[in-house]
């Protein structure tokens, strides 16, 4: 079973922790990736802006950011593959929810980045989008 730690960077975001874990668990199960560990941070707009500036040089808040695990860092052995961290812009998610867009889309996108998927080339983007749609359908099925 995957080890998923969810941290709310604002007390108001705690209500999304369980749903966040469930979305990622279902996605990892569909991908047959059970022996993994990742951390998710539910962040505000200002925090996402600061991260996007620092790590991507962009002057706007990202909706989701993924940071792959640094293999040089030493952790106590858990037996699970450490994937990295996902940061989710909760105000963005709540704004999009009013338009019937799901937080699952962003979490799946972030997870796929941690698993090595990219959208740099057209063929990569097509593959990533296909997998995102497939995993999203499985969330409700």
N, C-alpha and C positions, 0 to 999 in steps of 0.2 A: 504494500500500500504506500502511495506517495506521502511524503512529509511536506505539508504545506502550512507555512506560518503566515498569518495575515496580521498586519499591524496598522491600526488606524492612527494617522498623524493628527487627527482631530477627533475629539470625543463624539461629535455628531455623525461620524462615518461608521461607528461600531455596528450599526444595524445592517451593514452590507458585508460583514466579515463571513458569516455562515454561507451566504449565497456565493461569495467569491470562492471559497473553498470548494463548494459543490460543483461549480462550473469547471474549475480546474481539475478536480478529481475525475469528473465525467470525461473531460477532454483527454486527460492522460490515459484513462482506461481505454478509450477508443483508439488511441495511438499505441496501445500496448507498452506503455512506459510507466511501470508501477514502482520501480526501485529508484525513485528520484526524490530530490529535495529542492524546494524553492521558497523564497520569501516574497511576499506581496505587501506593498505599502499603499494604503489608501490615502491619497494626498490632496491638498487644496490647490487652487489655481496658482497662488504665489509660489508655492513649493515646486510645482511643475514648471513654472517660468524659470525659476532659479536653476533647476536641473537642466532644462533645455538650453539655457544660456551657457552654463558651465561645460556641458558635455557635447553639445551639438552646435554651439555658436549661433543659436536661433533666438530671436527676441520675441518669442511668443510661447505661451504655455502649451506643452505637448498634451495630447489626450492620453497617451500611454507611452511608457519608456521601458525598455528591457536592457538589463546589463548582465551579460554572461559572467559566470563565475570565473574568478581569477585562479588559475591552477596553481599559482605560487603560494597562495595563502594556506596555512596549515590549520585544519580543523580536527577535532577528535574524530576517530573513525566511526562512521555510522553504518557503513555498508551501502549507503545510498549515493547515487551520483548527484552532486550539487550542480544545479542548472544555473542559478543566479537569482536576480531580483526583477520584479515587475513593479513599476510605479503607475498607479491609476489615478487620473484626474477626476475625482468624484463630482465636483460641480459640473464638469463637462458631461459626465454620465447622467447626472440628474436632469440636465437641460435636454439631452438627447432622448431621455425616457419619455419626456412630454411629447416627443415625435415618434413614439413607439419603436425606438431603436434600443437594442439591448446592450447591457454591459458585457454580456458574453462575447460579443464581437471583438471588443477591445482586449479582453483577457485572452481570448484565443489567439489574437494577433500577436500579443506580447509573448505568449507561451511559444508560439512557433518560431519567433526570433531566437528565443533561448535554445531552441532545439536545432538552430542552424539555418532556418529558412530565411530568405531575403527577398526583396523586390527590387534589386538593383538592375537586373536585366529583364526584358519582357518575358522571356521564358520562365524565369524565376518567379516573377510576379503572377503569371498565370497559374503556376503550380501552387503557390502559396494561397492564392484566392480560391482555388478549387478545394484545397484542404480546409480552409477556413469555413467555406460554405458547408462542406460535409460535416465538420465537427459541430457547427452551429445547428444543423438539422438534427443531429443526434442529441443535442441538449434537451429538446422537447419531445423526443420520440422514444 
